[in-house]
Amino acid sequence: MKQHHRTLRFLAIALIFLFALPASAHLPVAVDGERLPSLAPMLERVTPAVVNIATKSRARIRENPLFQDPFFRRFFDLPEPRRPRPAQSLGSGVIVDAKNGYILTNHHVIDKADEITVTLQNGRELAAEVVGADPETDIAVLKVDPKTTQLMELPLGDSNKLRVGDFVVAVGNPFGLGQTVTSGIVSALGRTGLGIEGYEDFIQTDASINPGNSGGALVNLRGELVGINTAILTPAGGNIGIGFAIPSNMARQVMNQLIKYGEVRRGMLGISVQDLTPALADAFGIAVEEGVVIAQVTPNSAAEEAGLQVGDVIVAIDGQPVRHAAHIRNRIGLLRVGEAVELTVLRNGKRMQITAVIGEDTQQTDAAALSPRLAGAEFGEVPAPPGEEGKRVAIVRVEPGSPAAFAGLRQGDIILSVNRMPVTDLASLRKAISGSKGRLLLHIRRGSGAFFLLLQ
């Protein structure tokens, strides 16, 4: 309390000096021998690690795939295809590994970019390449050559230690103006259900976040990175004090997988859950207020092998309380295949610990994680047609207007091979695409017929 009153006294004295002294005088750095509070020393360490990101892309013109066929155009005397229009965007990023040149940013900042330029605080421009990106969490990792210039990095903080009311500072490039710093507090934690990303566990802050701040740093007063600024809630396109950042712990998990694999290899526990309501808690005869109820256990899944049962109430994962279904989805979805997870479960009113080993999600996969040319498609394993053995890989969904749709892919298509490599399951599909260089030659069965489709 004494420190609080002392700080207020310093600020009051500072204001007196500000209005009483001539315009040429400088504000004193200390009063009564003690320095005035300032964020400047911390920001001097932080801001060199926050970069501006500029991208260039060739805007794709939506046309029927037949228009790309030269024989089709010649037969119908069609004009040559229109050239793509260049497009540009601006965002921010954070250097988190100066030795290797790794930069964290948002997936939507670099999505569909053909060229990426990173500008340091000192104005130095560096070409960057994408190490990997995950649309589900909106995290991307870029890499620049660390030998070309000296880089400064930000240490990753523990976002689990954040509390509502903690002071935070946002650093980024709003509206392309150049590096800008704003301050505020943590307004809320664990925000989900916003429909912004697939995996949501946002930090909400009132520190000003505006267009162009995406991918920038949210730091604590120790200068540690606690979040990646991602989105704002606004009716008019500007900041109204409701901004969202991806927690640093989530960003760290995704980054590690992107660097190692180039994609996020999400595991699967094999359960369907629902929030524990007061009515359900009363019906199960338990006196807990937060948790999730297991409504279904997938046969032959990691959950079944671990001994989880329908009706079990999960109240904690690795010692961290489970508040709702989205929480468990985020936690499990960011674990690697083969990792062990400890679940605290209530069964018939008794508390027990169950260890499960995360299995591979062999049912479906997002095609964008395999190749940008397949973005908008979702692959899944289906039983082989009558008379054939084993499984097949089918396209279970195609987003209208997506690259996959304009390439000619359709829901229900069966992928027989990629670049002449047979495809029988999602594992073989991933292997075939990861080993491809440049183009993709897909052998597709559609209905009773089959054809080849070349994606370049």
C-alpha positions as CSV (number, residue, x, y, z in Angstrom):
1,M,0.0,0.0,0.0
2,K,2.9,2.4,0.8
3,Q,4.4,1.6,-2.6
4,H,1.1,2.4,-4.2
5,H,0.8,5.8,-2.5
6,R,4.4,6.6,-3.3
7,T,3.8,5.9,-7.0
8,L,0.8,8.1,-7.1
9,R,2.8,10.9,-5.4
10,F,5.5,10.6,-8.0
11,L,2.9,10.8,-10.8
12,A,1.3,13.9,-9.2
13,I,4.7,15.6,-8.9
14,A,5.5,14.7,-12.5
15,L,2.3,16.4,-13.7
16,I,3.2,19.5,-11.7
17,F,6.6,19.6,-13.3
18,L,5.1,19.0,-16.7
19,F,2.7,22.0,-16.6
20,A,4.8,24.3,-14.4
21,L,8.2,24.2,-16.2
22,P,9.0,26.0,-19.5
23,A,8.4,24.2,-22.7
24,S,12.1,23.7,-23.2
25,A,12.6,21.9,-19.8
26,H,12.6,18.1,-19.5
27,L,10.5,15.9,-17.3
28,P,12.7,14.7,-14.4
29,V,13.6,11.0,-14.4
30,A,13.6,10.9,-10.6
31,V,11.8,12.6,-7.7
32,D,13.3,12.5,-4.2
33,G,16.0,10.3,-5.5
34,E,13.7,7.6,-6.8
35,R,13.1,7.0,-10.5
36,L,9.6,7.6,-12.0
37,P,7.8,4.4,-13.2
38,S,8.2,3.7,-16.9
39,L,7.8,0.8,-19.3
40,A,10.6,2.2,-21.5
41,P,13.4,0.0,-20.1
42,M,11.4,-3.2,-20.6
43,L,10.3,-2.1,-24.1
44,E,13.9,-1.4,-25.1
45,R,14.5,-5.1,-24.8
46,V,11.2,-6.2,-26.3
47,T,10.7,-4.1,-29.4
48,P,13.7,-5.2,-31.4
49,A,12.2,-8.8,-31.4
50,V,8.9,-7.7,-32.9
51,V,8.9,-7.4,-36.7
52,N,6.7,-6.2,-39.4
53,I,5.5,-8.7,-42.0
54,A,4.6,-7.8,-45.6
55,T,3.3,-10.4,-48.0
56,K,2.7,-10.5,-51.7
57,S,0.4,-13.0,-53.4
58,R,-1.0,-13.5,-56.9
59,A,-4.7,-13.1,-56.5
60,R,-6.3,-16.3,-57.9
61,I,-9.0,-15.7,-60.4
62,R,-11.9,-18.1,-59.9
63,E,-12.5,-20.0,-63.1
64,N,-13.8,-23.4,-64.1
65,P,-10.9,-26.0,-64.3
66,L,-11.9,-26.7,-67.9
67,F,-10.8,-23.2,-68.8
68,Q,-7.2,-24.2,-68.0
69,D,-7.2,-26.9,-70.6
70,P,-5.6,-25.5,-73.9
71,F,-7.6,-28.0,-76.1
72,F,-10.9,-26.9,-74.5
73,R,-10.0,-23.2,-75.1
74,R,-8.9,-23.9,-78.7
75,F,-12.0,-25.9,-79.5
76,F,-14.4,-23.2,-78.2
77,D,-12.2,-20.3,-79.3
78,L,-11.8,-19.0,-75.8
79,P,-9.4,-16.2,-74.9
80,E,-6.2,-16.9,-72.9
81,P,-6.7,-17.1,-69.1
82,R,-6.5,-13.8,-67.3
83,R,-3.3,-13.1,-65.4
84,P,-3.5,-13.2,-61.6
85,R,-3.6,-9.8,-59.9
86,P,-1.0,-9.0,-57.2
87,A,-2.2,-8.6,-53.7
88,Q,-0.5,-7.4,-50.5
89,S,-1.1,-7.6,-46.8
90,L,0.6,-6.4,-43.6
91,G,1.0,-7.9,-40.2
92,S,3.4,-8.5,-37.4
93,G,5.6,-11.3,-36.0
94,V,7.8,-12.1,-33.0
95,I,11.3,-13.5,-33.1
96,V,11.4,-16.4,-30.6
97,D,14.7,-18.1,-31.7
98,A,17.4,-15.7,-32.9
99,K,20.0,-18.5,-33.4
100,N,17.8,-20.3,-35.9
101,G,15.9,-17.3,-37.2
102,Y,12.4,-18.6,-36.2
103,I,9.5,-16.1,-36.1
104,L,6.0,-16.7,-34.7
105,T,3.0,-15.1,-36.4
106,N,-0.6,-15.8,-37.3
107,H,-1.5,-18.2,-40.1
108,H,-3.9,-15.7,-41.6
109,V,-1.1,-13.1,-41.9
110,I,0.9,-15.3,-44.4
111,D,-2.0,-17.4,-45.8
112,K,-1.7,-17.8,-49.6
113,A,1.5,-15.6,-49.7
114,D,3.9,-16.1,-52.5
115,E,6.5,-13.7,-51.1
116,I,7.1,-12.8,-47.4
117,T,9.3,-9.9,-46.3
118,V,10.2,-9.4,-42.7
119,T,11.3,-5.9,-41.6
120,L,13.2,-5.4,-38.4
121,Q,12.9,-2.5,-36.1
122,N,16.1,-1.0,-37.6
123,G,14.5,-1.1,-41.1
124,R,16.5,-4.1,-42.3
125,E,14.4,-6.2,-44.7
126,L,14.8,-10.0,-44.8
127,A,13.2,-12.6,-47.0
128,A,11.3,-15.3,-45.0
129,E,10.0,-18.8,-45.8
130,V,7.2,-20.7,-44.1
131,V,8.4,-23.5,-41.9
132,G,4.8,-24.6,-41.2
133,A,1.3,-23.2,-40.5
134,D,-1.7,-24.5,-38.6
135,P,-5.0,-22.9,-39.6
136,E,-6.8,-24.6,-36.7
137,T,-4.9,-22.5,-34.1
138,D,-4.0,-19.7,-36.5
139,I,-0.3,-20.1,-35.7
140,A,2.5,-20.0,-38.3
141,V,6.3,-20.3,-38.0
142,L,8.6,-18.4,-40.4
143,K,12.3,-18.6,-40.8
144,V,14.8,-16.0,-41.9
145,D,18.6,-16.4,-42.4
146,P,20.1,-15.5,-39.0
147,K,23.5,-15.0,-40.5
148,T,22.6,-11.9,-42.4
149,T,22.1,-9.7,-39.4
150,Q,22.0,-9.8,-35.6
151,L,18.6,-10.8,-34.3
152,M,17.0,-10.2,-30.9
153,E,14.5,-12.7,-29.5
154,L,11.7,-12.7,-26.9
155,P,11.7,-15.2,-24.1
156,L,8.5,-17.3,-24.0
157,G,6.6,-16.8,-20.7
158,D,4.2,-19.2,-19.0
159,S,0.7,-18.0,-20.0
160,N,-0.8,-20.4,-17.4
161,K,0.5,-18.0,-14.7
162,L,-1.5,-15.0,-16.1
163,R,-4.3,-13.6,-13.9
164,V,-7.1,-11.3,-14.7
165,G,-5.9,-7.8,-13.9
166,D,-2.2,-8.4,-14.8
167,F,-0.7,-5.6,-16.8
168,V,0.2,-6.5,-20.4
169,V,1.7,-4.6,-23.4
170,A,0.8,-5.2,-27.1
171,V,3.5,-4.5,-29.7
172,G,2.7,-4.6,-33.5
173,N,2.2,-2.8,-36.7
174,P,-1.4,-1.4,-36.7
175,F,-2.7,-0.2,-40.0
176,G,0.8,-0.4,-41.5
177,L,1.9,2.7,-39.5
178,G,5.0,1.0,-38.2
179,Q,5.9,-0.4,-34.8
180,T,3.5,0.7,-32.1
181,V,3.1,-0.1,-28.4
182,T,-0.1,-0.1,-26.4
183,S,-0.8,-1.1,-22.8
184,G,-3.7,-2.5,-20.8
185,I,-4.6,-5.4,-18.6
186,V,-5.7,-9.0,-19.0
187,S,-9.5,-8.7,-19.1
188,A,-10.4,-12.4,-19.2
189,L,-8.8,-15.8,-19.7
190,G,-9.9,-19.0,-21.4
191,R,-12.3,-17.3,-23.9
192,T,-13.8,-19.9,-26.2
193,G,-16.8,-20.3,-28.5
194,L,-16.1,-17.2,-30.5
195,G,-15.9,-19.0,-33.8
196,I,-12.6,-17.4,-34.7
197,E,-10.4,-20.5,-34.7
198,G,-10.8,-24.2,-34.4
199,Y,-9.0,-24.4,-31.1
200,E,-9.8,-21.4,-28.9
201,D,-8.4,-20.6,-25.4
202,F,-7.9,-16.8,-25.9
203,I,-6.5,-14.2,-23.6
204,Q,-8.8,-11.2,-23.7
205,T,-7.1,-7.8,-23.2
206,D,-8.1,-4.1,-23.5
207,A,-4.6,-3.2,-24.8
208,S,-5.4,-1.7,-28.2
209,I,-5.2,-4.3,-31.0
210,N,-6.0,-3.1,-34.5
211,P,-5.7,-4.4,-38.1
212,G,-2.0,-5.1,-38.7
213,N,-1.4,-6.1,-35.0
214,S,-2.1,-9.7,-35.9
215,G,0.9,-11.9,-35.2
216,G,2.4,-9.3,-32.8
217,A,3.5,-9.7,-29.2
218,L,1.5,-9.5,-26.0
219,V,4.1,-9.3,-23.2
220,N,4.0,-9.1,-19.4
221,L,5.9,-6.4,-17.4
222,R,9.0,-8.7,-17.3
223,G,9.2,-8.5,-21.1
224,E,8.1,-12.2,-21.6
225,L,6.0,-13.2,-24.5
226,V,2.6,-14.4,-23.1
227,G,0.5,-14.2,-26.2
228,I,0.3,-13.7,-29.9
229,N,-2.2,-11.0,-30.8
230,T,-4.8,-12.4,-33.2
231,A,-8.3,-10.9,-33.3
232,I,-10.6,-8.1,-32.1
233,L,-14.3,-7.9,-31.5
234,T,-15.6,-4.8,-33.1
235,P,-18.7,-3.6,-34.9
236,A,-16.9,-1.0,-37.0
237,G,-13.5,-2.4,-37.8
238,G,-11.5,-0.6,-35.1
239,N,-10.4,-1.2,-31.5
240,I,-13.1,-0.9,-28.8
241,G,-11.1,-2.6,-26.0
242,I,-11.9,-6.2,-26.7
243,G,-8.8,-7.9,-28.2
244,F,-7.8,-11.6,-28.2
245,A,-4.4,-13.3,-28.1
246,I,-3.3,-16.9,-28.4
247,P,-1.7,-18.0,-25.1
248,S,2.1,-18.5,-25.4
249,N,1.8,-22.1,-24.1
250,M,-0.5,-23.0,-26.9
251,A,1.7,-21.2,-29.4
252,R,4.8,-23.1,-28.0
253,Q,3.2,-26.5,-28.5
254,V,2.1,-25.7,-32.0
255,M,5.5,-24.2,-32.9
256,N,7.4,-27.2,-31.7
257,Q,5.4,-29.5,-33.9
258,L,5.6,-27.2,-37.0
259,I,9.4,-27.0,-36.7
260,K,9.8,-30.7,-36.2
261,Y,7.2,-32.0,-38.7
262,G,6.1,-29.1,-40.8
263,E,2.5,-29.7,-39.6
264,V,0.6,-30.4,-36.4
265,R,0.1,-34.1,-35.9
266,R,-2.9,-34.1,-33.7
267,G,-3.7,-37.1,-31.6
268,M,-7.0,-38.6,-30.7
269,L,-8.2,-39.8,-27.3
270,G,-11.5,-41.2,-28.7
271,I,-14.2,-39.8,-26.5
272,S,-17.3,-37.5,-27.0
273,V,-17.9,-35.3,-24.0
274,Q,-20.5,-32.7,-22.8
275,D,-20.3,-30.0,-20.2
276,L,-21.2,-31.0,-16.6
277,T,-24.3,-29.1,-15.7
278,P,-25.7,-28.8,-12.1
279,A,-28.6,-31.1,-13.2
280,L,-26.1,-33.7,-14.5
281,A,-24.0,-33.4,-11.4
282,D,-27.1,-34.0,-9.2
283,A,-28.1,-37.0,-11.3
284,F,-24.6,-38.5,-11.0
285,G,-24.6,-37.8,-7.3
286,I,-21.4,-35.8,-7.3
287,A,-20.6,-32.4,-5.6
288,V,-18.4,-30.8,-8.3
289,E,-19.2,-27.7,-10.3
290,E,-16.8,-28.0,-13.3
291,G,-15.9,-30.9,-15.5
292,V,-17.1,-32.9,-18.6
293,V,-19.1,-36.1,-18.8
294,I,-18.0,-38.8,-21.3
295,A,-21.0,-39.5,-23.5
296,Q,-19.3,-41.9,-25.9
297,V,-16.1,-44.0,-26.1
298,T,-14.8,-44.9,-29.6
299,P,-14.1,-48.6,-29.9
300,N,-10.4,-49.6,-30.2
301,S,-9.4,-46.0,-29.2
302,A,-6.8,-44.8,-26.7
303,A,-9.7,-44.0,-24.3
304,E,-11.0,-47.6,-24.4
305,E,-7.5,-49.0,-24.0
306,A,-7.0,-46.8,-20.9
307,G,-10.3,-48.0,-19.4
308,L,-12.4,-44.8,-19.7
309,Q,-16.1,-45.5,-19.6
310,V,-19.3,-43.7,-20.6
311,G,-20.5,-41.7,-17.6
312,D,-17.1,-40.9,-16.3
313,V,-16.6,-37.3,-15.3
314,I,-13.2,-35.8,-16.2
315,V,-12.3,-33.0,-13.7
316,A,-8.6,-32.5,-14.5
317,I,-6.0,-33.2,-17.2
318,D,-2.4,-33.4,-16.0
319,G,-3.4,-31.7,-12.8
320,Q,-5.1,-28.7,-14.6
321,P,-8.8,-28.3,-13.9
322,V,-11.2,-29.0,-16.7
323,R,-13.9,-26.3,-17.0
324,H,-15.8,-27.3,-20.1
325,A,-15.7,-29.4,-23.2
326,A,-13.7,-26.9,-25.3
327,H,-11.0,-27.0,-22.7
328,I,-10.5,-30.8,-23.0
329,R,-10.6,-30.5,-26.8
330,N,-7.9,-27.9,-26.8
331,R,-5.7,-29.8,-24.4
332,I,-6.0,-33.2,-26.1
333,G,-5.9,-31.7,-29.6
334,L,-2.4,-30.1,-29.0
335,L,-0.8,-33.3,-27.7
336,R,1.4,-35.4,-29.9
337,V,0.7,-38.9,-30.9
338,G,2.3,-41.2,-28.3
339,E,2.2,-38.7,-25.4
340,A,0.8,-39.8,-22.1
341,V,-1.9,-37.8,-20.4
342,E,-3.1,-38.2,-16.8
343,L,-6.9,-37.8,-16.3
344,T,-8.5,-37.2,-13.0
345,V,-11.9,-39.0,-13.2
346,L,-14.9,-39.3,-11.0
347,R,-16.6,-42.7,-11.4
348,N,-19.6,-43.6,-9.2
349,G,-18.6,-40.8,-6.9
350,K,-15.0,-42.1,-6.5
351,R,-12.0,-40.1,-7.6
352,M,-9.4,-42.0,-9.7
353,Q,-6.4,-41.4,-11.9
354,I,-6.3,-42.8,-15.4
355,T,-3.3,-42.6,-17.7
356,A,-4.0,-42.7,-21.5
357,V,-1.6,-42.7,-24.4
358,I,-2.7,-40.4,-27.2
359,G,-3.4,-42.3,-30.4
360,E,-3.3,-41.1,-34.0
361,D,-6.4,-39.6,-35.5
362,T,-6.9,-42.0,-38.4
363,Q,-10.4,-41.0,-39.2
364,Q,-10.1,-37.6,-40.9
365,T,-7.5,-35.0,-41.7
366,D,-7.6,-31.4,-43.0
367,A,-6.0,-31.3,-46.5
368,A,-4.6,-27.8,-46.0
369,A,-2.1,-29.3,-43.6
370,L,-0.9,-31.6,-46.4
371,S,-0.7,-29.2,-49.3
372,P,-2.0,-25.6,-49.9
373,R,-3.3,-26.8,-53.3
374,L,-5.7,-29.1,-51.4
375,A,-6.9,-26.4,-49.0
376,G,-10.7,-26.6,-48.4
377,A,-10.9,-30.4,-48.7
378,E,-11.2,-32.8,-45.9
379,F,-10.1,-36.5,-46.3
380,G,-11.5,-39.4,-44.3
381,E,-11.1,-43.2,-44.3
382,V,-14.1,-45.2,-45.6
383,P,-14.7,-48.9,-46.1
384,A,-13.7,-50.3,-49.5
385,P,-16.5,-50.8,-52.0
386,P,-18.2,-54.3,-52.1
387,G,-15.9,-56.8,-53.6
388,E,-12.7,-55.0,-52.5
389,E,-10.8,-55.4,-49.3
390,G,-9.4,-52.9,-46.8
391,K,-10.1,-49.2,-46.6
392,R,-10.1,-46.2,-49.0
393,V,-9.4,-42.5,-48.6
394,A,-12.4,-40.3,-49.7
395,I,-13.0,-36.6,-49.8
396,V,-15.7,-36.1,-47.1
397,R,-16.1,-32.4,-47.6
398,V,-15.1,-29.6,-50.0
399,E,-15.5,-26.0,-49.0
400,P,-17.1,-24.0,-51.8
401,G,-14.8,-21.5,-53.5
402,S,-11.7,-23.1,-52.0
403,P,-8.5,-24.1,-54.0
404,A,-9.6,-27.7,-53.8
405,A,-13.0,-26.9,-55.3
406,F,-11.5,-24.9,-58.1
407,A,-9.0,-27.7,-58.8
408,G,-12.0,-29.9,-59.5
409,L,-12.2,-32.1,-56.4
410,R,-15.7,-33.1,-55.3
411,Q,-17.2,-34.7,-52.1
412,G,-17.2,-38.4,-52.5
413,D,-14.1,-38.7,-54.7
414,I,-11.9,-41.7,-53.8
415,I,-8.1,-41.0,-53.9
416,L,-6.5,-44.1,-55.5
417,S,-3.0,-42.8,-55.8
418,V,-0.8,-39.7,-55.5
419,N,2.1,-39.3,-57.9
420,R,1.6,-43.0,-58.8
421,M,2.0,-44.1,-55.2
422,P,-1.0,-46.2,-54.0
423,V,-3.2,-44.6,-51.3
424,T,-5.1,-47.0,-49.0
425,D,-5.3,-45.0,-45.8
426,L,-4.5,-41.5,-44.4
427,A,-1.0,-42.6,-43.4
428,S,-0.2,-43.5,-47.0
429,L,-1.8,-40.3,-48.3
430,R,0.4,-38.2,-46.0
431,K,3.5,-40.1,-47.0
432,A,2.7,-39.7,-50.7
433,I,2.1,-36.0,-50.5
434,S,5.0,-35.2,-48.2
435,G,7.3,-36.9,-50.7
436,S,6.0,-35.0,-53.7
437,K,8.1,-32.3,-55.3
438,G,6.0,-29.5,-56.9
439,R,3.0,-31.0,-58.7
440,L,0.5,-33.5,-57.4
441,L,-0.9,-36.2,-59.8
442,L,-4.1,-37.6,-58.3
443,H,-5.7,-40.7,-59.5
444,I,-9.4,-40.3,-58.6
445,R,-12.4,-42.6,-58.7
446,R,-15.7,-40.8,-59.1
447,G,-18.8,-42.9,-59.3
448,S,-18.2,-45.7,-61.7
449,G,-15.4,-44.0,-63.5
450,A,-11.8,-42.9,-62.8
451,F,-9.5,-40.2,-64.1
452,F,-6.2,-38.4,-63.3
453,L,-6.1,-34.8,-62.0
454,L,-2.9,-32.8,-62.1
455,L,-2.4,-30.0,-59.6
456,Q,0.5,-27.7,-60.2
